[in-house]
Amino acid sequence: MFYTFVCNSCQEVFEIKASISEISNGLKVSCPKCASSDVTRDYSKINIGTSAGSSAKSSSCSTCSGSKGCCGS
């Protein structure tokens, strides 16, 4: 599964691929942009399939609402 996180230091939105047991066991996650470990999981987005490219920070695209949708904004 892919899990979405937001960095509390630089506001980067990113995804990691991990198993449910890794997340349940407290997997340590760091921001890929600034390496901060001060990250928060975004529970509003669950992605079981492939990555949706959540690192994009454009406004809204034609297929999402722009509210933490496919564009990550």
ROMI-537591 format. One line per 8 residues: number of its first residue (from 1); for each residue x, y, z of N, C-alpha, C, O. Coordinates in steps of 0.05 Angstrom, whole numbers, padded with zeros to 5 digits. Layout:
NUM> X Y Z X Y Z X Y Z X Y Z; ...
REM end
This chain:
1> 00017 -00024 00000 00000 00000 00000 00018 00025 00000 00041 00024 00009; 00006 00046 -00010 00020 00072 -00009 00007 00089 00012 -00017 00090 00015; 00024 00102 00028 00014 00120 00050 00024 00148 00044 00047 00152 00037; 00007 00167 00048 00013 00195 00043 00021 00209 00069 00008 00206 00089; 00043 00224 00068 00052 00239 00091 00057 00268 00083 00061 00275 00059; 00056 00286 00103 00062 00314 00099 00084 00321 00118 00083 00315 00142; 00105 00334 00108 00128 00343 00125 00119 00368 00140 00111 00387 00128; 00122 00368 00166 00115 00391 00182 00137 00413 00181 00132 00436 00189
9> 00160 00407 00170 00182 00426 00168 00180 00442 00142 00181 00467 00142; 00178 00428 00119 00179 00441 00093 00153 00439 00077 00150 00449 00055; 00132 00426 00089 00106 00422 00077 00105 00404 00052 00085 00404 00038; 00126 00389 00047 00127 00371 00024 00106 00349 00029 00104 00338 00051; 00091 00342 00008 00072 00320 00009 00085 00297 -00006 00093 00301 -00029; 00086 00273 00006 00100 00251 -00007 00087 00225 00001 00072 00223 00020; 00092 00204 -00015 00081 00178 -00010 00104 00158 -00005 00126 00161 -00015; 00098 00138 00012 00117 00116 00016 00101 00091 00011 00077 00089 00016
17> 00115 00070 00002 00103 00044 -00002 00112 00027 00022 00136 00024 00027; 00092 00017 00036 00098 00001 00060 00075 -00019 00065 00053 -00015 00055; 00081 -00040 00079 00060 -00059 00086 00045 -00048 00111 00054 -00031 00125; 00021 -00059 00115 00005 -00051 00138 00020 -00057 00164 00019 -00042 00183; 00034 -00080 00165 00049 -00087 00189 00072 -00068 00194 00078 -00062 00217; 00086 -00058 00173 00107 -00039 00177 00096 -00013 00189 00108 -00002 00208; 00074 -00004 00179 00061 00021 00190 00052 00016 00219 00057 00033 00236; 00039 -00007 00224 00030 -00013 00251 00052 -00016 00271 00048 -00010 00294
25> 00076 -00024 00262 00098 -00028 00280 00115 -00003 00283 00137 -00004 00294; 00105 00020 00273 00119 00046 00277 00141 00051 00258 00163 00060 00266; 00137 00046 00232 00158 00051 00212 00167 00080 00214 00151 00098 00214; 00193 00084 00215 00204 00111 00216 00204 00123 00188 00216 00112 00170; 00192 00146 00185 00189 00159 00159 00203 00186 00160 00200 00201 00179; 00218 00192 00139 00232 00218 00137 00224 00231 00111 00218 00218 00091; 00224 00257 00111 00217 00273 00087 00239 00269 00066 00263 00272 00072; 00232 00263 00041 00252 00259 00020 00265 00286 00011 00286 00286 -00001
33> 00252 00308 00017 00262 00335 00009 00281 00346 00029 00303 00356 00022; 00274 00346 00055 00291 00359 00075 00302 00340 00096 00317 00348 00114; 00295 00314 00095 00304 00293 00113 00293 00296 00142 00303 00282 00159; 00274 00313 00146 00262 00316 00173 00245 00291 00179 00233 00280 00162; 00246 00283 00204 00229 00261 00213 00203 00271 00225 00187 00256 00236; 00199 00298 00225 00174 00310 00235 00153 00310 00213 00148 00330 00200; 00141 00287 00209 00121 00283 00188 00095 00273 00200 00095 00261 00222; 00073 00279 00186 00047 00271 00195 00034 00255 00172 00035 00263 00149
41> 00022 00233 00180 00008 00217 00160 -00018 00231 00152 -00033 00240 00169; -00024 00232 00126 -00049 00243 00116 -00069 00221 00113 -00068 00205 00093; -00087 00219 00132 -00107 00197 00132 -00129 00202 00112 -00146 00184 00107; -00131 00225 00099 -00152 00231 00081 -00148 00217 00054 -00167 00216 00038; -00124 00207 00049 -00119 00194 00023 -00108 00166 00028 -00087 00163 00041; -00121 00146 00017 -00112 00119 00018 -00108 00109 -00010 -00126 00112 -00027; -00085 00099 -00016 -00078 00090 -00043 -00069 00061 -00042 -00046 00056 -00034; -00085 00043 -00050 -00078 00014 -00050 -00062 00006 -00074 -00045 -00012 -00073
49> -00067 00020 -00096 -00054 00013 -00121 -00027 00026 -00125 -00010 00026 -00107; -00024 00038 -00148 00001 00051 -00154 00002 00080 -00144 -00019 00091 -00138; 00026 00091 -00142 00029 00118 -00133 00015 00138 -00151 00015 00134 -00176; 00003 00158 -00139 -00011 00178 -00155 00006 00203 -00159 -00005 00223 -00168; 00031 00201 -00153 00049 00224 -00157 00042 00247 -00138 00040 00270 -00146; 00039 00241 -00112 00030 00261 -00094 00050 00282 -00088 00044 00302 -00074; 00074 00280 -00098 00094 00300 -00092 00089 00325 -00109 00101 00346 -00104; 00071 00324 -00129 00064 00347 -00145 00049 00367 -00128 00031 00359 -00112
57> 00055 00392 -00131 00042 00412 -00115 00028 00433 -00132 00026 00456 -00124; 00019 00425 -00156 00005 00444 -00173 -00022 00450 -00161 -00030 00437 -00142; -00036 00470 -00172 -00062 00475 -00162 -00080 00452 -00168 -00074 00430 -00160; -00101 00455 -00181 -00119 00434 -00187 -00116 00425 -00216 -00110 00441 -00233; -00121 00399 -00221 -00121 00390 -00248 -00150 00384 -00256 -00169 00388 -00240; -00155 00375 -00280 -00182 00371 -00290 -00195 00346 -00278 -00219 00343 -00282; -00180 00330 -00264 -00192 00305 -00253 -00194 00304 -00223 -00203 00284 -00212; -00187 00326 -00209 -00190 00325 -00180 -00201 00351 -00170 -00204 00371 -00185
65> -00208 00352 -00144 -00220 00375 -00132 -00200 00396 -00124 -00207 00419 -00118; -00174 00388 -00122 -00153 00407 -00113 -00153 00409 -00083 -00137 00425 -00072; -00168 00393 -00069 -00169 00394 -00040 -00156 00368 -00030 -00170 00349 -00023; -00130 00367 -00030 -00114 00343 -00023 -00122 00320 -00042 -00123 00297 -00034; -00129 00327 -00067 -00136 00307 -00087 -00112 00297 -00101 -00091 00295 -00089; -00115 00289 -00126 -00093 00276 -00141 -00070 00295 -00145 -00048 00285 -00150; -00074 00321 -00143 -00051 00339 -00147 -00036 00344 -00121 -00015 00357 -00121; -00047 00335 -00098 -00034 00338 -00072 -00036 00366 -00062 -00021 00373 -00043
73> -00053 00382 -00073 -00056 00410 -00063 -00081 00414 -00047 -00087 00436 -00037
REM end
